[in-house]
Amino acid sequence: MDDRVDDEQPAVQLLSREELENLVKQRTDSLENITNTMVDILIELDESGRISTVNRACEDVLGYSESEIVGKPIDYLFASPQETFERTNIEFVQQLLTDHSLTDVEVTFQTASGEAVPMTISASVMTDDDGSVMGIVCVARDIRERKRATERAEFLQSLLRHDIGNKLQIILARLDLASREADDEVVDSHIEPALEQVEAASTLIENVRALERLDERTEHEPVVLGSVVGSVVAQYEQAAIERGMTIETEVQPEMVVLAGPLLDELVANLLENAIQHSGGTLVRIRAVRDDSDELRLCVEDDGRGIPADERERLLAKYEKGEASTGTGLGTYLARRVAETYGGTLDIRDSELGGVSFEATFLSV
């Protein structure tokens, strides 16, 4: 039997009990130092959702010492009823046990002095080898500065759009007055192009407003499709007549879809697009029930059409046809509205000879 040690095998180093305890202490102290230098609040909960450990940021941000809140339920820190958890510790823990984690959920904590602090909270459930719950780790981040920056930006954007909108109306009125007094050559070469740009700028402002509304919480509700289509068509009838176009509608009065207040933006953008850019003489808006659950709204024309390889691109943000003077937001907005309400928007060939913009919605 060869008792020689293989040189390639690493030697096993055995630590004494004291050395092992010192190593564990070093690593524990290092981890504690890391958690206490975190800017974010670290909260550890036991399996019932009660606070077992917090880091130093809890006192720095909220003013609570560890001894004040250990043993308290997590909702002790909530400033007001939270929609996500209904401000019950049971609800918070049950949601975590079901989902195993939460990421960047907005809540409001309350400081020891009573100040409300907007926060985002992320949490994960800790389990042992057999799947038993050992506790919950939460990280809460102070988002006061982010909220203030967002509110400032929204206010300035709103003020800017309002101011620009008012000035555009003044420019539009002056151009309209000038067109009555100028000769035809000046009107065609200077005033009409200026009017088109003013109208494009006004449309851009309205589209941006609509996109912002999409980013807000949008409730789905039953909407009578015929009423929306009828209202939008009434707004665009004169524009169609001026371009030598006819608008037809084929929407049954009993047709109801699951949508919301932005459905009129979708119809308006698709109808305006057909009137301005199709080059046709007829626009037809029709609704077809494909099956018991889905309804398809088609805005189609007899115009020049759109090549198949260009269609997907034209539904993207800021994309438009070569001859278009628009903003490139109209069809993108329509697509966003359809998707917000759980539907789709596609471009297909039309039986009229041009193209058909087709949006799908759940039928009620």
NUDO-663324 format. One record per residue (C-alpha): residue number from 1; residue in three letters; x, z negated, y. Coordinates in nm, 4 decimals. Last residue first. Layout:
NUDO-663324
PT/NUM/ALA/X/Z/Y $
...
END
This chain:
NUDO-663324
PT/364/VAL/-6.9401/2.4287/4.3051 $
PT/363/SER/-6.7000/2.7193/4.2593 $
PT/362/LEU/-6.3294/2.6485/4.2503 $
PT/361/PHE/-6.1462/2.8840/4.4812 $
PT/360/THR/-5.9644/3.2178/4.4491 $
PT/359/ALA/-5.8332/3.4291/4.7358 $
PT/358/GLU/-5.8087/3.8088/4.7161 $
PT/357/PHE/-5.6528/4.0281/4.9846 $
PT/356/SER/-5.7682/4.3789/4.8938 $
PT/355/VAL/-5.5731/4.6883/4.9889 $
PT/354/GLY/-5.6630/5.0404/5.0952 $
PT/353/GLY/-5.8703/5.2985/4.9077 $
PT/352/LEU/-6.2142/5.1386/4.9181 $
PT/351/GLU/-6.1770/5.0231/4.5576 $
PT/350/SER/-5.8978/4.8043/4.6894 $
PT/349/ASP/-5.5532/4.7664/4.5352 $
PT/348/ARG/-5.4324/4.4079/4.5056 $
PT/347/ILE/-5.2807/4.1362/4.7250 $
PT/346/ASP/-5.2942/3.7787/4.5948 $
PT/345/LEU/-5.3979/3.4382/4.7280 $
PT/344/THR/-5.4340/3.1342/4.5012 $
PT/343/GLY/-5.6563/2.8276/4.4711 $
PT/342/GLY/-5.6285/2.4481/4.4644 $
PT/341/TYR/-5.7555/2.3869/4.8173 $
PT/340/THR/-5.4038/2.3567/4.9570 $
PT/339/GLU/-5.3125/2.6758/4.7677 $
PT/338/ALA/-5.5790/2.8768/4.9503 $
PT/337/VAL/-5.4779/2.7304/5.2870 $
PT/336/ARG/-5.1097/2.8031/5.2218 $
PT/335/ARG/-5.1900/3.1641/5.1302 $
PT/334/ALA/-5.3913/3.2139/5.4477 $
PT/333/LEU/-5.1084/3.0631/5.6517 $
PT/332/TYR/-4.8598/3.3043/5.4951 $
PT/331/THR/-5.0995/3.5919/5.5671 $
PT/330/GLY/-5.1079/3.5016/5.9361 $
PT/329/LEU/-4.7533/3.3712/5.9890 $
PT/328/GLY/-4.5549/3.6947/6.0295 $
PT/327/THR/-4.5765/3.6610/6.4080 $
PT/326/GLY/-4.7469/3.9911/6.4856 $
PT/325/THR/-4.6065/4.3170/6.6257 $
PT/324/SER/-4.6484/4.4952/6.2914 $
PT/323/ALA/-4.5050/4.8433/6.2389 $
PT/322/GLU/-4.2427/4.7344/5.9852 $
PT/321/GLY/-4.4822/4.5045/5.7998 $
PT/320/LYS/-4.4521/4.1288/5.8263 $
PT/319/GLU/-4.2592/3.8307/5.6872 $
PT/318/TYR/-4.2403/3.5103/5.8927 $
PT/317/LYS/-4.3321/3.2917/5.5914 $
PT/316/ALA/-4.4038/3.4755/5.2670 $
PT/315/LEU/-4.7237/3.6621/5.1797 $
PT/314/LEU/-4.5728/3.9920/5.2992 $
PT/313/ARG/-4.2907/3.9567/5.0454 $
PT/312/GLU/-4.5352/3.9454/4.7534 $
PT/311/ARG/-4.6976/4.2696/4.8661 $
PT/310/GLU/-4.3942/4.4876/4.9348 $
PT/309/ASP/-4.3284/4.6124/4.5787 $
PT/308/ALA/-4.6914/4.7161/4.5402 $
PT/307/PRO/-4.6827/4.9371/4.8500 $
PT/306/ILE/-4.9442/4.8274/5.1093 $
PT/305/GLY/-5.2542/5.0301/5.1902 $
PT/304/ARG/-5.3225/5.2968/5.4528 $
PT/303/GLY/-5.6739/5.1808/5.5273 $
PT/302/ASP/-6.0011/5.1573/5.3371 $
PT/301/ASP/-6.0191/4.7792/5.3638 $
PT/300/GLU/-6.0542/4.4629/5.1575 $
PT/299/VAL/-6.1139/4.0924/5.2186 $
PT/298/CYS/-6.1967/3.9524/4.8740 $
PT/297/LEU/-6.3170/3.5988/4.7950 $
PT/296/ARG/-6.2958/3.5127/4.4241 $
PT/295/LEU/-6.5019/3.2281/4.2765 $
PT/294/GLU/-6.3972/3.0093/3.9844 $
PT/293/ASP/-6.5680/2.7598/3.7540 $
PT/292/SER/-6.8482/2.9466/3.5784 $
PT/291/ASP/-6.6556/3.2725/3.5621 $
PT/290/ASP/-6.5343/3.5467/3.7943 $
PT/289/ARG/-6.7908/3.4763/4.0667 $
PT/288/VAL/-6.7344/3.7512/4.3211 $
PT/287/ALA/-6.7361/3.7166/4.6988 $
PT/286/ARG/-6.7214/4.0104/4.9354 $
PT/285/ILE/-6.5692/4.0831/5.2741 $
PT/284/ARG/-6.5539/4.4565/5.3495 $
PT/283/VAL/-6.3465/4.6140/5.6237 $
PT/282/LEU/-6.4091/4.9782/5.7116 $
PT/281/THR/-6.2445/5.2327/5.9449 $
PT/280/GLY/-5.8818/5.2049/5.8350 $
PT/279/GLY/-5.5458/5.1661/6.0056 $
PT/278/SER/-5.4876/4.8478/5.8053 $
PT/277/HIS/-5.2936/4.6584/6.0739 $
PT/276/GLN/-5.5190/4.5198/6.3452 $
PT/275/ILE/-5.8595/4.5020/6.1775 $
PT/274/ALA/-5.7251/4.4103/5.8324 $
PT/273/ASN/-5.4979/4.1364/5.9690 $
PT/272/GLU/-5.7791/3.9960/6.1834 $
PT/271/LEU/-5.9984/3.9703/5.8719 $
PT/270/LEU/-5.7243/3.8026/5.6677 $
PT/269/ASN/-5.6402/3.5565/5.9447 $
PT/268/ALA/-6.0038/3.4724/6.0159 $
PT/267/VAL/-6.0927/3.4191/5.6485 $
PT/266/LEU/-5.8001/3.1819/5.5929 $
PT/265/GLU/-5.8534/2.9938/5.9187 $
PT/264/ASP/-6.2259/2.9544/5.8333 $
PT/263/LEU/-6.1237/2.7777/5.5108 $
PT/262/LEU/-5.9403/2.5180/5.7175 $
PT/261/PRO/-6.2379/2.2791/5.7301 $
PT/260/GLY/-6.2450/2.2227/5.3534 $
PT/259/ALA/-6.2452/2.3780/5.0061 $
PT/258/LEU/-6.4558/2.3425/4.6887 $
PT/257/VAL/-6.6729/2.6516/4.6977 $
PT/256/VAL/-7.0452/2.7135/4.7511 $
PT/255/MET/-7.2240/3.0468/4.6960 $
PT/254/GLU/-7.5983/3.0100/4.7542 $
PT/253/PRO/-7.6038/3.2524/5.0498 $
PT/252/GLN/-7.4549/3.5382/4.8415 $
PT/251/VAL/-7.1552/3.7028/5.0069 $
PT/250/GLU/-7.1358/4.0812/5.0479 $
PT/249/THR/-7.0194/4.1380/5.4038 $
PT/248/GLU/-6.9481/4.4631/5.5894 $
PT/247/ILE/-6.7288/4.5015/5.8971 $
PT/246/THR/-6.7105/4.8433/6.0657 $
PT/245/MET/-6.4087/4.9807/6.2499 $
PT/244/GLY/-6.3614/5.1997/6.5566 $
PT/243/ARG/-6.0843/4.9833/6.6988 $
PT/242/GLU/-6.3034/4.8511/6.9801 $
PT/241/ILE/-6.5809/4.7930/6.7295 $
PT/240/ALA/-6.3517/4.5757/6.5159 $
PT/239/ALA/-6.2506/4.3614/6.8147 $
PT/238/GLN/-6.6176/4.3205/6.9053 $
PT/237/GLU/-6.7114/4.2071/6.5545 $
PT/236/TYR/-6.4257/3.9554/6.5313 $
PT/235/GLN/-6.5932/3.6281/6.6314 $
PT/234/ALA/-6.9207/3.7125/6.4554 $
PT/233/VAL/-6.7242/3.7861/6.1380 $
PT/232/VAL/-6.5758/3.4351/6.1474 $
PT/231/SER/-6.9163/3.2645/6.1704 $
PT/230/GLY/-7.0675/3.4776/5.8964 $
PT/229/VAL/-6.7737/3.4174/5.6617 $
PT/228/VAL/-6.7922/3.0391/5.7086 $
PT/227/SER/-7.1708/3.0292/5.6636 $
PT/226/GLY/-7.1540/3.2516/5.3546 $
PT/225/LEU/-6.8962/3.0272/5.1889 $
PT/224/VAL/-7.1027/2.7105/5.2009 $
PT/223/VAL/-6.8318/2.4437/5.1680 $
PT/222/PRO/-6.8237/2.1611/4.9114 $
PT/221/GLU/-6.5399/1.9181/4.9891 $
PT/220/HIS/-6.1658/1.8894/4.9370 $
PT/219/GLU/-5.9902/1.6456/5.1687 $
PT/218/THR/-5.6709/1.7477/5.3425 $
PT/217/ARG/-5.4106/1.4805/5.4242 $
PT/216/GLU/-5.1982/1.6293/5.6993 $
PT/215/ASP/-4.9502/1.9080/5.6319 $
PT/214/LEU/-5.2341/2.1601/5.6446 $
PT/213/ARG/-5.3253/2.0419/5.9946 $
PT/212/GLU/-4.9704/2.1218/6.0995 $
PT/211/LEU/-5.0105/2.4729/5.9598 $
PT/210/ALA/-5.3293/2.5176/6.1632 $
PT/209/ARG/-5.1552/2.4124/6.4837 $
PT/208/VAL/-4.8718/2.6565/6.4100 $
PT/207/ASN/-5.1261/2.9328/6.3547 $
PT/206/GLU/-5.3006/2.8563/6.6850 $
PT/205/ILE/-4.9733/2.8674/6.8776 $
PT/204/LEU/-4.8713/3.1944/6.7097 $
PT/203/THR/-5.2068/3.3498/6.7924 $
PT/202/SER/-5.1600/3.2645/7.1600 $
PT/201/ALA/-4.8118/3.4208/7.1530 $
PT/200/ALA/-4.9498/3.7371/6.9897 $
PT/199/GLU/-5.2257/3.7559/7.2544 $
PT/198/VAL/-4.9660/3.7295/7.5312 $
PT/197/GLN/-4.7541/3.9959/7.3608 $
PT/196/GLU/-5.0494/4.2343/7.3310 $
PT/195/LEU/-5.1395/4.1794/7.6976 $
PT/194/ALA/-4.7846/4.2701/7.8013 $
PT/193/PRO/-4.7997/4.5920/7.5962 $
PT/192/GLU/-5.1343/4.6761/7.7639 $
PT/191/ILE/-5.0057/4.6064/8.1162 $
PT/190/HIS/-4.6878/4.8131/8.1117 $
PT/189/SER/-4.7111/5.1674/7.9710 $
PT/188/ASP/-5.0861/5.2031/7.9155 $
PT/187/VAL/-5.2010/5.0133/8.2253 $
PT/186/VAL/-4.9382/5.1720/8.4477 $
PT/185/GLU/-5.0396/5.5213/8.3305 $
PT/184/ASP/-5.4108/5.4471/8.3653 $
PT/183/ASP/-5.3878/5.3452/8.7312 $
PT/182/ALA/-5.3797/4.9798/8.8316 $
PT/181/GLU/-5.6699/4.7836/8.9846 $
PT/180/ARG/-5.8652/4.6880/8.6737 $
PT/179/SER/-5.5471/4.6309/8.4695 $
PT/178/ALA/-5.4222/4.3875/8.7346 $
PT/177/LEU/-5.7233/4.1594/8.6847 $
PT/176/ASP/-5.6703/4.1534/8.3078 $
PT/175/LEU/-5.3017/4.0857/8.3607 $
PT/174/ARG/-5.3828/3.7944/8.5907 $
PT/173/ALA/-5.6319/3.6441/8.3436 $
PT/172/LEU/-5.3872/3.6762/8.0534 $
PT/171/ILE/-5.1061/3.5176/8.2531 $
PT/170/ILE/-5.3319/3.2229/8.3413 $
PT/169/GLN/-5.4362/3.1846/7.9784 $
PT/168/LEU/-5.0727/3.2010/7.8706 $
PT/167/LYS/-4.9889/2.9210/8.1136 $
PT/166/ASN/-5.2536/2.6949/7.9590 $
PT/165/GLY/-5.1296/2.7648/7.6066 $
PT/164/ILE/-4.7688/2.7017/7.7077 $
PT/163/ASP/-4.8609/2.3593/7.8478 $
PT/162/HIS/-5.0697/2.2647/7.5440 $
PT/161/ARG/-4.8021/2.3893/7.3044 $
PT/160/LEU/-4.5323/2.1942/7.4866 $
PT/159/LEU/-4.7374/1.8738/7.5011 $
PT/158/SER/-4.8184/1.8947/7.1291 $
PT/157/GLN/-4.4534/1.9618/7.0448 $
PT/156/LEU/-4.3404/1.6728/7.2647 $
PT/155/PHE/-4.5917/1.4344/7.1063 $
PT/154/GLU/-4.5065/1.5436/6.7513 $
PT/153/ALA/-4.1322/1.5030/6.8188 $
PT/152/ARG/-4.1789/1.1564/6.9661 $
PT/151/GLU/-4.3994/1.0501/6.6719 $
PT/150/THR/-4.1431/1.1783/6.4224 $
PT/149/ALA/-3.8567/0.9987/6.5984 $
PT/148/ARG/-4.0564/0.6737/6.6092 $
PT/147/LYS/-4.1402/0.7021/6.2398 $
PT/146/ARG/-3.7773/0.7690/6.1475 $
PT/145/GLU/-3.6684/0.4697/6.3548 $
PT/144/ARG/-3.9214/0.2434/6.1849 $
PT/143/ILE/-3.8338/0.3665/5.8347 $
PT/142/ASP/-3.6960/0.0425/5.6848 $
PT/141/ARG/-3.6175/0.1089/5.3181 $
PT/140/ALA/-3.7425/-0.0919/5.0204 $
PT/139/VAL/-3.5671/-0.0866/4.6807 $
PT/138/CYS/-3.7572/-0.2412/4.3909 $
PT/137/VAL/-3.6322/-0.3492/4.0455 $
PT/136/ILE/-3.8935/-0.4615/3.7940 $
PT/135/GLY/-3.8573/-0.7056/3.5072 $
PT/134/MET/-3.7797/-0.7489/3.1399 $
PT/133/VAL/-4.0649/-0.5416/2.9985 $
PT/132/SER/-4.0463/-0.5099/2.6202 $
PT/131/GLY/-3.9424/-0.1697/2.4947 $
PT/130/ASP/-3.7584/-0.2875/2.1830 $
PT/129/ASP/-3.4155/-0.2302/2.3373 $
PT/128/ASP/-3.4989/-0.4139/2.6602 $
PT/127/THR/-3.7060/-0.2813/2.9506 $
PT/126/MET/-3.6557/-0.2565/3.3255 $
PT/125/VAL/-3.9421/-0.1003/3.5266 $
PT/124/SER/-3.8437/0.1063/3.8291 $
PT/123/ALA/-3.9374/0.0821/4.1974 $
PT/122/SER/-3.9176/0.2812/4.5187 $
PT/121/ILE/-4.0577/0.1480/4.8459 $
PT/120/THR/-4.0807/0.3199/5.1822 $
PT/119/MET/-4.1184/0.0934/5.4813 $
PT/118/PRO/-4.3201/0.0580/5.8025 $
PT/117/VAL/-4.2561/-0.2854/5.9565 $
PT/116/ALA/-4.5414/-0.5012/6.0893 $
PT/115/GLU/-4.4175/-0.7978/6.2925 $
PT/114/GLY/-4.5477/-1.1439/6.1909 $
PT/113/SER/-4.2397/-1.3572/6.2600 $
PT/112/ALA/-4.1450/-1.3733/5.8904 $
PT/111/THR/-4.1623/-0.9952/5.8856 $
PT/110/GLN/-4.4584/-0.8027/5.7481 $
PT/109/PHE/-4.4190/-0.5035/5.5184 $
PT/108/THR/-4.6092/-0.1772/5.5536 $
PT/107/VAL/-4.6117/0.0733/5.2681 $
PT/106/GLU/-4.5017/0.4338/5.2173 $
PT/105/VAL/-4.4227/0.5222/4.8550 $
PT/104/ASP/-4.0699/0.6621/4.8280 $
PT/103/THR/-4.0584/0.6828/4.4472 $
PT/102/LEU/-4.2564/0.4776/4.1963 $
PT/101/SER/-4.1481/0.4139/3.8375 $
PT/100/HIS/-4.2681/0.3328/3.4848 $
PT/99/ASP/-4.5959/0.5230/3.5580 $
PT/98/THR/-4.8298/0.2887/3.3662 $
PT/97/LEU/-4.6257/-0.0313/3.3957 $
PT/96/LEU/-4.5649/0.0514/3.7612 $
PT/95/GLN/-4.9331/0.1052/3.8330 $
PT/94/GLN/-5.0166/-0.2184/3.6535 $
PT/93/VAL/-4.7579/-0.4097/3.8577 $
PT/92/PHE/-4.8933/-0.2871/4.1918 $
PT/91/GLU/-5.2581/-0.3367/4.0941 $
PT/90/ILE/-5.1914/-0.6891/3.9651 $
PT/89/ASN/-5.0092/-0.7808/4.2849 $
PT/88/THR/-5.3128/-0.6829/4.4842 $
PT/87/ARG/-5.2800/-0.5160/4.8211 $
PT/86/GLU/-5.5092/-0.2225/4.7259 $
PT/85/PHE/-5.1954/-0.0813/4.5594 $
PT/84/THR/-5.1648/0.2634/4.7169 $
PT/83/GLU/-5.4090/0.2017/5.0006 $
PT/82/GLN/-5.2114/-0.1012/5.1081 $
PT/81/PRO/-5.4074/-0.3897/5.2560 $
PT/80/SER/-5.2047/-0.5298/5.5449 $
PT/79/ALA/-4.8577/-0.6678/5.6121 $
PT/78/PHE/-4.7320/-0.6586/5.2541 $
PT/77/LEU/-4.4521/-0.9090/5.1844 $
PT/76/TYR/-4.6688/-1.1538/4.9873 $
PT/75/ASP/-4.7777/-0.8441/4.7928 $
PT/74/ILE/-4.4601/-0.8826/4.5839 $
PT/73/PRO/-4.5851/-1.2103/4.4363 $
PT/72/LYS/-4.3988/-1.5267/4.5457 $
PT/71/GLY/-4.1599/-1.7028/4.3081 $
PT/70/VAL/-3.8591/-1.6414/4.5330 $
PT/69/ILE/-3.9934/-1.5898/4.8860 $
PT/68/GLU/-3.8671/-1.8743/5.0987 $
PT/67/SER/-3.5544/-1.9511/4.8912 $
PT/66/GLU/-3.4265/-1.5966/4.9384 $
PT/65/SER/-3.4436/-1.6237/5.3147 $
PT/64/TYR/-3.7101/-1.4207/5.4922 $
PT/63/GLY/-3.6350/-1.2639/5.8311 $
PT/62/LEU/-3.7661/-0.9166/5.7436 $
PT/61/VAL/-3.4660/-0.6917/5.8139 $
PT/60/ASP/-3.1637/-0.9273/5.7967 $
PT/59/GLU/-3.3355/-1.1733/5.5604 $
PT/58/CYS/-3.4329/-0.9065/5.3088 $
PT/57/ALA/-3.1002/-0.7342/5.3712 $
PT/56/ARG/-2.9227/-1.0318/5.2097 $
PT/55/ASN/-3.0431/-0.9352/4.8612 $
PT/54/VAL/-3.3554/-1.0519/4.6816 $
PT/53/THR/-3.4083/-1.2181/4.3421 $
PT/52/SER/-3.6987/-1.3452/4.1298 $
PT/51/ILE/-4.0008/-1.2102/4.3186 $
PT/50/ARG/-4.3211/-1.2225/4.1163 $
PT/49/GLY/-4.4550/-0.9081/3.9529 $
PT/48/SER/-4.5570/-1.0626/3.6208 $
PT/47/GLU/-4.2557/-0.9127/3.4375 $
PT/46/ASP/-4.0148/-1.0682/3.6867 $
PT/45/LEU/-3.9407/-0.8968/4.0137 $
PT/44/GLU/-3.6063/-0.7934/4.1658 $
PT/43/ILE/-3.6021/-0.6969/4.5313 $
PT/42/LEU/-3.3296/-0.4953/4.7034 $
PT/41/ILE/-3.3809/-0.4355/5.0746 $
PT/40/ASP/-3.1916/-0.1372/5.2113 $
PT/39/VAL/-2.8792/-0.1753/5.4248 $
PT/38/MET/-2.6817/-0.2743/5.1165 $
PT/37/THR/-2.3911/-0.5163/5.1768 $
PT/36/ASN/-2.5618/-0.7882/4.9719 $
PT/35/THR/-2.6150/-0.5582/4.6743 $
PT/34/ILE/-2.2481/-0.4551/4.6655 $
PT/33/ASN/-2.1234/-0.8119/4.6982 $
PT/32/GLU/-2.3523/-0.9227/4.4157 $
PT/31/LEU/-2.2158/-0.6441/4.1942 $
PT/30/SER/-1.8570/-0.7468/4.2702 $
PT/29/ASP/-1.9348/-1.1142/4.2101 $
PT/28/THR/-2.0907/-1.0275/3.8742 $
PT/27/ARG/-1.7922/-0.8121/3.7803 $
PT/26/GLN/-1.5475/-1.0844/3.8705 $
PT/25/LYS/-1.7563/-1.3493/3.6952 $
PT/24/VAL/-1.7721/-1.1443/3.3738 $
PT/23/LEU/-1.3943/-1.1002/3.3815 $
PT/22/ASN/-1.3399/-1.4725/3.4461 $
PT/21/GLU/-1.5674/-1.5661/3.1559 $
PT/20/LEU/-1.3792/-1.3275/2.9255 $
PT/19/GLU/-1.0430/-1.4706/3.0322 $
PT/18/GLU/-1.1669/-1.8253/2.9688 $
PT/17/ARG/-1.3055/-1.7362/2.6263 $
PT/16/SER/-0.9747/-1.5716/2.5342 $
PT/15/LEU/-0.9556/-1.1973/2.5291 $
PT/14/LEU/-0.8602/-0.9947/2.2211 $
PT/13/GLN/-0.6699/-0.6724/2.2781 $
PT/12/VAL/-0.7211/-0.4140/2.0037 $
PT/11/ALA/-0.4205/-0.1866/1.9710 $
PT/10/PRO/-0.4883/0.1785/2.0164 $
PT/9/GLN/-0.4449/0.3977/1.7040 $
PT/8/GLU/-0.1887/0.6774/1.7496 $
PT/7/ASP/0.1032/0.4615/1.6396 $
PT/6/ASP/-0.0588/0.4085/1.2963 $
PT/5/VAL/0.0396/0.0569/1.1908 $
PT/4/ARG/0.2557/0.0329/0.8750 $
PT/3/ASP/0.1165/-0.1781/0.5917 $
PT/2/ASP/0.1396/0.1066/0.3373 $
PT/1/MET/0.0000/0.0000/0.0000 $
END
